[in-house]
Amino acid sequence: VNMLNTGDHVISIDDVYGGTNRYFTRVAKPANGMEFSFVDLTKPGALQAAITPRTRMVWLETPTNPTLKITDIKSVAKATKQKGLILVVDNTFCSPAIQSPLDLGADVVVHSVTKYINGHSDVVMGVVATNDTKIYEKLKFLQNSIGAVPAPFDCYMALRGLKTLEVRMQRHTHNAMIVAQFLE
């Protein structure tokens, strides 16, 4: 969002994480003069209907937190590419062990390292990934300007959790399937 300008419009999934919603509505909107629309992006046609001439970014979270709405990243990516919009996907709930939004067409992926990647909730950290050189250069400049660089010990702690991410996510999905089958 810090890559955008005053007056720019962002479309966000309506069920976005509460902290993200607060940042958009209570920080970015008043401080930067941005506009935000919260839209149910699981509904066909909702994205197209929400796009304005000032729209620059679509912020997607799938599955969402807390209601676990699922949105088709590929179809949203196709629509955003046609309009020249940046697609950001918060992939915290799936983690890179289960879902790869960049491979599905997203321009930027964010993760709360604090949750699944770290696995211990003893580090407050996030990660941003892109495969777009222009976006990377903007993000690198912002990181340097803002000072958003984690401490070495925090990186060590996150790496400790990353080493077991795949096995933990396999266990999560296995156990979730058992519960889902029981509930059927």
C-alpha positions in Angstrom: 0.0 0.0 0.0 2.9 2.4 0.6 3.8 2.1 -3.1 0.6 3.9 -3.9 -0.3 7.6 -4.0 -2.8 10.0 -2.5 -6.2 9.4 -4.0 -5.5 5.9 -5.2 -8.1 3.3 -4.7 -7.6 -0.2 -3.3 -10.1 -3.1 -3.5 -9.8 -5.4 -0.5 -11.6 -8.7 0.2 -14.4 -7.9 2.6 -13.3 -10.5 5.2 -9.7 -9.3 5.5 -7.8 -9.8 8.8 -8.9 -7.2 11.4 -5.4 -5.7 11.7 -5.2 -5.1 7.9 -8.7 -3.6 7.9 -7.7 -1.2 10.7 -4.5 -0.2 8.9 -6.4 0.5 5.7 -9.2 2.5 7.3 -7.5 4.1 10.3 -3.9 4.7 9.0 -3.6 4.6 5.2 -6.9 6.3 4.5 -6.6 9.3 6.8 -2.8 9.7 6.6 -2.3 9.1 2.9 -5.7 10.0 1.5 -6.3 6.6 -0.1 -9.7 5.1 -0.7 -10.6 1.5 0.2 -13.5 -0.7 -0.9 -14.2 -3.9 0.9 -15.8 -6.4 -1.5 -16.8 -10.1 -1.4 -14.3 -11.2 -4.1 -15.8 -14.8 -4.0 -18.8 -13.5 -5.9 -18.6 -13.5 -9.7 -18.5 -10.0 -11.1 -17.9 -8.3 -7.8 -14.3 -7.3 -8.6 -15.2 -5.8 -12.0 -18.0 -3.8 -10.5 -15.7 -2.4 -7.8 -13.0 -1.2 -10.1 -12.8 2.6 -10.6 -10.5 4.8 -12.7 -8.4 5.4 -9.5 -8.1 1.7 -8.6 -4.4 0.7 -8.4 -4.4 -2.4 -6.2 -6.4 -5.5 -5.2 -5.7 -6.9 -1.8 -6.7 -10.5 -1.4 -6.6 -12.9 1.5 -7.4 -16.5 0.8 -8.4 -18.3 2.9 -9.5 -15.3 4.9 -9.1 -14.8 8.6 -11.4 -15.5 10.4 -14.1 -17.0 8.2 -11.9 -18.9 5.7 -13.5 -17.6 2.5 -11.7 -19.0 -0.5 -11.1 -16.9 -3.6 -9.8 -18.1 -7.0 -6.4 -16.4 -7.2 -6.0 -17.2 -10.9 -9.2 -15.6 -11.9 -8.5 -12.5 -9.8 -5.0 -12.3 -11.2 -6.4 -12.5 -14.8 -8.8 -9.6 -14.1 -6.1 -7.5 -12.4 -3.6 -8.0 -15.2 -6.2 -6.9 -17.8 -6.7 -3.7 -15.9 -3.0 -3.1 -15.0 -3.6 -3.4 -11.3 -1.3 -4.8 -8.6 -2.5 -8.0 -7.0 -1.4 -8.6 -3.4 -2.2 -11.9 -1.7 -1.9 -12.3 2.1 -1.0 -16.0 2.2 -0.6 -16.2 6.0 -3.2 -18.9 6.5 -2.0 -21.2 3.7 1.7 -20.5 4.1 4.2 -21.2 1.3 4.1 -24.9 2.1 0.5 -25.2 0.8 -0.1 -22.3 -1.7 2.1 -20.3 -4.0 0.2 -17.2 -5.1 3.1 -15.9 -7.3 2.7 -19.1 -9.4 -1.0 -18.3 -9.6 -0.5 -14.8 -11.0 -0.2 -12.6 -7.9 2.3 -9.7 -8.1 3.0 -9.5 -4.3 2.6 -12.1 -1.5 2.7 -11.2 2.2 2.9 -13.5 5.1 2.8 -13.0 8.8 5.9 -14.9 9.8 4.6 -14.7 13.4 2.0 -17.4 12.7 2.7 -20.6 10.6 6.1 -19.8 9.2 7.6 -19.2 12.7 5.3 -21.7 14.4 6.0 -20.5 17.9 4.5 -17.0 18.1 7.7 -15.7 19.7 8.7 -13.4 16.8 6.7 -10.5 15.4 7.7 -10.4 11.7 6.3 -10.3 8.2 7.6 -11.1 4.8 6.9 -9.7 1.4 7.7 -11.6 -1.8 7.4 -10.6 -5.5 8.7 -11.8 -8.8 8.3 -8.4 -10.5 11.5 -6.3 -10.7 9.8 -2.9 -10.6 7.8 -3.8 -7.5 10.9 -5.3 -5.9 12.9 -2.1 -6.5 10.0 0.0 -4.9 9.8 -2.4 -1.9 13.5 -2.4 -1.4 13.6 1.4 -1.4 10.7 1.4 1.1 12.3 -1.2 3.3 15.5 0.9 3.4 13.7 4.2 4.0 11.4 2.9 6.7 14.0 0.6 8.3 11.8 -2.5 8.2 14.7 -4.9 8.8 14.4 -7.7 11.4 17.0 -8.3 14.0 19.4 -11.2 13.4 18.1 -13.1 16.4 14.5 -12.8 15.1 15.7 -14.2 11.8 17.3 -17.1 13.6 14.0 -17.8 15.5 12.0 -17.6 12.3 14.4 -19.9 10.5 14.0 -22.4 13.4 10.3 -22.5 12.7 10.7 -22.6 8.9 12.6 -25.8 9.2 9.5 -27.6 10.4 6.9 -25.7 8.4 6.3 -28.4 5.8 5.8 -31.2 8.3 3.6 -29.1 10.5 1.4 -28.1 7.5 1.1 -31.7 6.4 -0.1 -32.6 9.9 -2.5 -29.7 9.9 -4.1 -30.7 6.6 -4.2 -34.4 7.6 -5.9 -33.6 10.9 -8.3 -31.1 9.2 -9.4 -33.8 6.7 -10.1 -36.2 9.5 -12.3 -33.6 11.2 -14.0 -32.7 7.9 -14.8 -36.3 7.1 -16.2 -36.8 10.6 -18.4 -33.8 10.2 -19.8 -35.1 6.9 
